[in-house]
Amino acid sequence: VLYEPGKKDTSTGSRKTEPLGSFEVKDKNLVLELWDGQVEDGDSVTLRLNGHIVQSGFPVRKKLAQVPVELRRGENVLLFTADNLGSIPPNTAELRIRYGGQTKSFGLNTDMKRNNEIRIRYVPE
């Protein structure tokens, strides 16, 4: 299942999906680094890659957590959904994506009505 910006994600009710960015990589193996850049307040997120759950109920903490993922050839969609709002809404987190010696950083900002999406195109050399 691919998600389209502005399209409702039927697996999470009537939430809208906000695109955060897109980029191209030549390496199929990425590491997602996720942490709470503000106050650790009990937020957790579910992470999907191409419609498949990679992590569910993933706690967002001050300490950086790493999640390795493997891309398929062509376009890949990372979708972040809030499981809760923690004690300080909205559900926020910092995300750094490491690939082939490079990094991309994004600020996640989700709630019970809005998801965040990043599109990554894997084009092997």
DAQUIMO-V410393 format. One record per pair of residues at least 12 apart in sequence whose C-alpha atoms are under 10 Angstrom apart, sorted by the first residue. I is the first residue (numbers start at 1). J is the second residue. Records with the same first field share a line. If there is no record, write none. Layout:
I->J, J
This chain:
1->49, 50, 51, 52, 77
2->49, 50, 51, 75, 76, 77, 78, 79
3->16, 17, 19, 50, 51, 77, 78, 79, 117, 119
4->16, 17, 18, 19, 77, 117
5->17, 18, 19, 20, 115, 116, 117, 118
6->18, 19, 114, 115
8->113, 114, 115
9->79, 81, 114, 115
11->51
12->81, 82, 83, 112, 113, 114, 115
13->112, 113
14->112, 113, 114
15->81, 110, 111, 112, 113, 114, 115
16->110, 111, 112, 113, 114, 115, 116
17->79, 80, 81, 110, 113, 114, 115, 116, 117
18->79, 80, 109, 110, 114, 115, 116, 117, 118
19->77, 78, 79, 115, 116, 117, 118, 119
20->106, 107, 108, 109, 115, 116, 117, 118, 119
21->104, 105, 106, 116, 117, 118, 119, 120
22->75, 76, 77, 117, 118, 119, 120, 121
23->75, 104, 118, 119, 120, 121, 122
24->74, 75, 76, 119, 120, 121, 122, 123, 124
25->71, 74, 99, 100, 102, 120, 121, 122, 123, 124, 125
26->73, 99, 100, 121, 122, 123, 124, 125
27->70, 71, 73, 99, 100, 101, 122, 123, 124, 125
28->69, 70, 71, 72, 73, 99, 100, 121, 122, 123, 124
29->68, 69, 70, 71, 72, 98, 99, 100, 122
30->67, 68, 69, 70, 71, 97, 98, 99, 100, 103
31->65, 66, 67, 68, 69, 70, 96, 97, 98, 99, 100, 103
32->64, 65, 66, 67, 68, 69, 95, 96, 97, 98, 99, 103, 104, 105
33->63, 64, 65, 66, 67, 68, 94, 95, 96, 97, 98, 105
34->58, 59, 60, 61, 62, 63, 64, 65, 66, 67, 93, 94, 95, 96, 97, 105, 106, 107, 108
35->59, 60, 61, 62, 63, 64, 65, 66, 92, 93, 94, 95, 96
36->59, 60, 61, 62, 63, 64, 65, 91, 92, 93, 94, 95, 107, 108
37->60, 61, 62, 63, 64, 92, 93, 94, 95, 107
38->61, 62, 92, 93, 94
39->60, 61, 62, 87, 88, 92, 93
40->59, 60, 61, 62, 63, 86, 87, 88, 92, 93
41->59, 60, 61, 62, 85, 86, 87, 88, 89, 91, 92
42->59, 60, 61, 84, 85, 86, 87, 88, 91
43->57, 58, 59, 60, 61, 82, 83, 84, 85, 86, 87, 88, 89, 90, 91, 92, 93
44->56, 57, 58, 59, 60, 61, 81, 82, 83, 84, 85, 86, 91, 92, 93
45->57, 58, 59, 60, 79, 80, 81, 82, 83, 84, 85, 91, 92, 93, 110, 111, 115
46->58, 59, 79, 80, 81, 82, 83, 84, 115
47->67, 78, 79, 80, 81, 82, 116, 117
48->77, 78, 79, 80, 81, 117
49->69, 70, 71, 72, 76, 77, 78, 79, 80, 117, 118, 119
50->71, 72, 75, 76, 77, 78, 79, 119
51->76, 77, 78, 79
52->77, 78, 79
53->78, 79, 80
54->67, 68, 69, 78, 79
55->67, 80
56->80, 81, 82, 83
57->81, 82, 83, 84
58->82, 83
59->83, 86
60->86, 91, 92, 93, 94
61->93
62->93, 94
64->94, 95, 96
65->95
66->95, 96, 97, 98
67->97
68->97, 98
70->122
71->120, 121, 122, 123
72->120, 121, 122, 123
73->120, 121, 122, 123, 124
74->120, 121, 122, 123, 124
75->119, 120, 121, 122, 123
76->118, 119, 120, 121, 122
77->117, 118, 119, 120, 121
78->116, 117, 118, 119, 120
79->115, 116, 117, 118, 119
80->108, 109, 110, 114, 115, 116, 117, 118
81->108, 109, 110, 111, 112, 113, 114, 115, 116, 117
82->108, 109, 110, 111, 112, 113, 114, 115, 116
83->110, 111, 112
84->110, 111, 112
85->110, 111, 112
86->111
89->109, 110, 111, 112
90->108, 109, 110, 111, 112, 114
91->108, 109, 110, 111, 112
92->107, 108, 109, 110, 111
93->106, 107, 108, 109, 110
94->106, 107, 108, 109
95->107, 108
106->118
